[in-house]
């Protein structure tokens, strides 16, 4: 009986150790395989000053063994959030808030089947936010450097051979923002994605195999 109780007590630690070994083996195995190109579009919806904000992103990277995806994205706030600030003449002027950043990313696919894919994603954002004068769109009144960290849980579904959709939830955490733009960018996010399977499209049209997911 005592031996059985000791076994139960140690079981969680044994499972964690086994999971870590499994993950390490998958990591080593995957990055020794020939990668395929990974291309996708995603929309991230969040909140600034209680306003809904949409950020559109384009990502391109490499898919290793359908387990690990690494690459880089380009992201732009699609609909600026308007407000008024003081200009250099100490006058209130209407401005648009803009936010642009590049984002190296890595995804770990912990489950996949013919149609479903569940993954954990992390991306780092390096970019800038600014207030642009509405009366002079070429003039930025204030600009700040913004660094962010965005973890997310993602689910993809392959509708047909050529296209799929995806969704997910995450959080944008801003860990550095230089003085200037007075906004809170940290926010929960929900993700909507369109996945284009270019390899399948090329194979259907030409009959040739293309090393792209």
C-alpha positions in Angstrom: 0.0 0.0 0.0 2.8 2.4 0.9 4.5 1.7 -2.5 1.2 2.4 -4.3 0.8 5.8 -2.5 4.4 6.7 -3.4 3.7 5.8 -7.0 0.6 8.1 -7.0 2.6 10.9 -5.5 5.3 10.7 -8.1 3.1 10.1 -11.1 2.5 13.8 -12.0 6.3 14.5 -11.9 6.8 11.4 -14.1 4.2 12.5 -16.6 5.8 16.0 -16.8 9.2 14.5 -17.3 7.9 12.2 -20.1 6.1 15.1 -21.8 9.3 17.2 -21.7 11.3 14.3 -23.2 8.6 13.9 -25.9 8.6 17.6 -26.7 12.4 17.6 -27.0 12.4 14.6 -29.2 9.8 16.2 -31.5 11.8 19.4 -31.6 15.0 17.7 -32.6 13.2 15.4 -35.1 11.2 18.2 -36.8 14.2 20.5 -37.4 16.1 17.7 -39.1 13.3 17.4 -41.7 13.0 19.4 -45.0 10.7 22.4 -44.3 7.8 23.6 -46.4 6.8 27.2 -47.0 4.1 28.5 -44.6 2.0 31.5 -45.7 -1.1 32.9 -43.9 -3.2 36.0 -43.3 -4.6 36.8 -39.9 -6.8 39.5 -38.3 -6.3 40.3 -34.6 -9.1 42.1 -32.8 -8.3 44.0 -29.6 -9.3 47.1 -27.7 -7.8 50.6 -27.3 -9.7 53.2 -25.2 -12.7 50.8 -25.2 -12.7 50.9 -29.0 -12.6 47.8 -31.1 -9.4 47.7 -33.1 -8.5 45.4 -36.0 -4.9 44.6 -36.9 -4.2 42.8 -40.1 -1.1 40.7 -40.5 0.7 38.7 -43.3 3.0 35.9 -42.2 5.5 33.9 -44.1 7.8 31.3 -42.7 8.8 27.6 -42.7 6.8 24.6 -41.5 8.9 21.8 -40.1 7.3 18.4 -40.1 3.8 20.0 -39.4 5.0 20.5 -35.8 7.0 23.7 -35.7 6.5 26.9 -37.7 8.9 29.8 -37.6 8.9 33.0 -39.6 8.1 36.7 -39.6 5.0 38.8 -40.0 4.1 42.3 -40.9 1.2 43.9 -39.0 -0.8 47.1 -39.4 -3.6 48.6 -37.5 -6.3 48.7 -40.2 -8.7 51.3 -38.7 -7.0 54.1 -36.8 -8.5 55.4 -33.6 -9.2 59.1 -33.7 -8.6 61.6 -30.9 -7.4 65.2 -30.3 -4.0 66.2 -29.0 -2.1 69.5 -28.6 0.3 70.4 -31.5 3.5 72.4 -31.4 1.4 75.6 -31.4 -0.5 74.4 -28.3 -3.7 74.0 -30.3 -6.0 71.0 -30.2 -5.9 69.1 -33.5 -7.7 65.9 -34.6 -5.3 63.0 -35.2 -5.4 59.3 -36.1 -3.6 56.7 -34.0 -1.5 54.4 -36.1 0.4 51.2 -35.1 2.8 49.2 -37.3 5.1 46.4 -36.3 7.0 43.4 -37.6 6.7 40.1 -35.6 9.1 37.1 -35.6 7.0 34.1 -34.6 7.1 30.5 -33.6 4.2 28.0 -33.4 4.1 24.5 -31.8 1.4 22.2 -33.3 0.5 19.8 -30.5 -2.3 18.1 -32.4 -3.1 17.7 -36.1 -5.3 15.6 -38.3 -6.5 15.6 -41.9 -8.6 18.8 -41.2 -7.8 20.0 -37.7 -4.7 21.7 -36.2 -4.3 22.9 -32.7 -1.2 25.0 -31.9 0.4 27.4 -29.4 1.8 30.6 -30.9 4.2 33.2 -29.7 5.2 36.4 -31.6 7.4 39.3 -30.6 6.4 42.8 -31.9 8.9 45.4 -32.9 7.4 48.6 -34.2 6.1 52.1 -33.7 2.9 53.9 -32.9 2.2 57.5 -33.9 -0.4 60.3 -34.0 -0.9 61.5 -37.5 -2.4 64.9 -38.2 -5.8 64.4 -40.0 -5.4 67.7 -41.9 -1.9 66.8 -43.1 -1.6 63.0 -43.5 2.2 63.3 -44.2 2.8 64.8 -40.7 3.3 62.7 -37.6 3.0 64.8 -34.5 4.2 62.2 -32.0 5.8 58.8 -32.4 6.7 56.1 -29.9 8.7 52.8 -30.2 6.6 49.8 -29.0 7.8 46.4 -28.1 5.3 43.6 -27.4 4.8 40.0 -26.7 1.8 38.1 -28.0 1.1 34.5 -26.9 -2.0 32.8 -28.3 -3.9 29.5 -28.5 -4.9 28.8 -32.2 -7.2 26.4 -34.0 -7.2 25.8 -37.7 -9.7 23.9 -39.8 -9.1 22.9 -43.4 -12.4 23.4 -45.3 -11.3 22.2 -48.7 -7.9 21.2 -50.2 -7.0 24.8 -51.0 -8.4 26.9 -48.2 -8.8 26.8 -44.4 -9.9 29.1 -41.6 -8.7 29.6 -38.1 -9.5 31.3 -34.8 -7.8 31.7 -31.5 -7.4 33.8 -28.3 -4.4 35.5 -27.0 -3.0 38.6 -25.3 -0.9 41.5 -26.5 1.5 42.5 -23.7 3.5 45.7 -24.2 6.7 45.4 -22.2 8.2 48.7 -23.5 6.9 51.9 -24.9 8.9 55.1 -25.3 7.3 58.4 -24.3 5.1 60.2 -26.7 2.0 58.2 -27.6 -0.2 58.1 -24.6 -2.2 54.9 -25.2 -2.5 51.5 -23.5 -1.8 48.8 -26.1 -1.8 45.8 -23.8 -5.1 44.0 -24.4 -6.8 40.6 -24.8 -7.0 39.5 -28.5 -9.1 37.2 -30.6 -7.8 36.0 -33.9 -9.4 35.2 -37.2 -7.3 33.6 -39.9 -7.5 32.6 -43.6 -5.1 29.9 -44.5 -4.2 29.4 -48.2 -2.7 26.0 -49.1 -0.6 27.1 -52.1 1.0 23.7 -52.4 -2.4 22.1 -53.0 -3.4 24.8 -55.5 -0.2 24.4 -57.5 -0.5 20.6 -57.4 -4.2 20.8 -58.6 -3.4 23.2 -61.5 -0.1 21.8 -62.7 0.2 18.4 -61.2 3.6 19.3 -59.8 4.7 19.0 -56.2 5.7 22.3 -54.6 7.5 22.4 -51.2 4.9 24.7 -49.6 2.2 23.9 -47.1 
